[in-house]
Amino acid sequence: MTSLLWQLVLYAVNSLLSTRLQFPDFCLIFFSKIVCLFVLGRWEVEELKENTVPGDRGLVLKSVAKHHAISTMLTKAFIFDNKPLIVQYEVNFQEGIDCGGAYIKLLSSSKDLNLEYFFDKTPYTIMFGPDKCGEDYKLHFIFRHKNPKTGEYDEKHAKRPDVDLKKFYLDKKTHLYTLVLKPDDTFEMLIDQTVVSKGSLLEDMVPPVNPPREIEDPADKKPDDWDERPKIPDPNAVKPDDWDEDEPSKIEDLDAVKPEGWLDDEPPYVPDPNAKKPKDWDEEMDGEWEAPQIPNPKCETAPGCGIWVRPMKNNPKYKGKWKAPMIDNPNYQGIWSPRKIPNPDYFEDPHPFEMTAVSAIGLELWSMTSDIYFDNFIICSEKEVADRWAADGWGLKKLVASANEPGMFSQLVTAAEDHPWLWVLYILTLALPVGLGVLFCWPAKKTDDDIEFKKTAISKAITKGEIKQEREELEDDEIDLEEEKENEDIVEDGKMSKPICSSINIKT
């Protein structure tokens, strides 16, 4: 009997794992906790693998391809009234992440809430946190809204953030995730204390909290004679008499001439003379063996081989099939749409912030990557409290990680390994100042004329007579300059302008 029971247990577990059914509905109810030992993942409390803060430990998801569930009651239930809700915690994907989530659930207050049976169907009020599979990087914010007319709950999803979230999943650093809900029905999502998404609970959730006042009448049908064509062929248009629909689009180019050297008698391809019939070739089974074809080597130097055919060109007479031109449709009625009727399911919830109270927090996850680290969960209403909590936890981890960061050179090399084109940028950045330095600071090359001039100036002998002659010429020049200056002074005074001109002319 016991053997049969274990066979049933193992069969159920294997079926659940192979089909990925929602296992807790089955195993918890029928097999209690015995089956859960086979399907539930393992949790540990341990330090970070890298950038460890001494004495600081967190909750770590350890198993791969298994469901994980862990939860705890809050010391005090959170009531959504006139105070904001701030949810904050840390996540580190220590091994990166292939496919899996790291989101938390704020479990709804209920007399039926039993954390011993916490699984994916346990009612929650808010789900928040990172999730990734393939190249789809998400940051969830989902809340369950109660329909005031039917009493049923619907999930409302915040629109996706516009920022790139990839680095937060792959850099193996501890990141701080924060959700802020305010009584004015607005929300903010932050990563590392930077807002990555914000909006309104009334306007930025999918589907919207409040349904539309009017909907299309499902009983309304489009009339058979409704004309939605904005343009129609002109019924009065007539095909021109000279329109020939039989003309081909391409014709032979009669002006083309066969190139000289064209080898008409040579085929473009010939059997490979070096090919040999395989030893295992069976002509009865495989047929007669033929050598594979290769390009004719004689055609390599010729303009072409084989029968020459004139090339084709566009036919100037081609017009194609005649079609009447399009004109505005005089009977156009526009695109038909059903008439609007009042929505029988319409309701208006002016304050969706007033959600179901929260009394527990839990992680219910499935992951293909292990060693996901969680730490420093907090739920409060005061931003100052959350900031202090972040400074004492995440802030300290950030300082340790910064201190352990590699130098700038190592970071540049690492970046270039991921993006090889950066090597070109590095080389250009280094070569540019070196090139400019060589261009402007390197001494200019002396020409032959400069060298010859210097040799002549040095070797030329100067006699005493030449020195005396040059001295007399300089004295004469000084006398002439003094006379010209005196004459200019006289002209400025308005005297002897004419005789001076005469004297200058006479000397000339």
Secondary structure, 3 states (H helix, E strand, C coil): CHHHHHHHHHHHHHHHHHHCCCHHHHHHHHCHHHHHHHHECCEEEECCCCCCCCCCCEEEECCCCEEEEEEEEEEEEECCCCCCEEEEEEEEECCCCCEEECCEEEEECCCCCCHHHCCCCCCEEEEEEEEEECCEEEEEEEEEEECCCCCCEEEEEECCCCCCCHHHHHCCCCEEEEEEECCCCEEEEEECCEEEEEEECCCCEECCCCCCCEEECCCCCCCCCCCCCCEEECCCCCCCCCCCCCCCCEEECCCCCCCCCCECCCCCEEECCCCCCCCCCCHHHHCCCCCCEEECHHHCCCCCECCCCCCEEECCCCCCCCCCCEEECCCCCCCCCCCEEECCCCCCCCCCCCCCCEEEEEEEEEECCCCEEEEEEEEECCHHHHHHHHHHCHHHHHHHHHHCCCCHHHHHHHHHHHCCCHHHHHHHHHHHHHHHHHHHHCCCCCCHHHHHHHHHHHHCCCCHHHHHHHHHHHHHHHHHHHHHHHHHHHHHCCCCHHHHHHHHHHHC
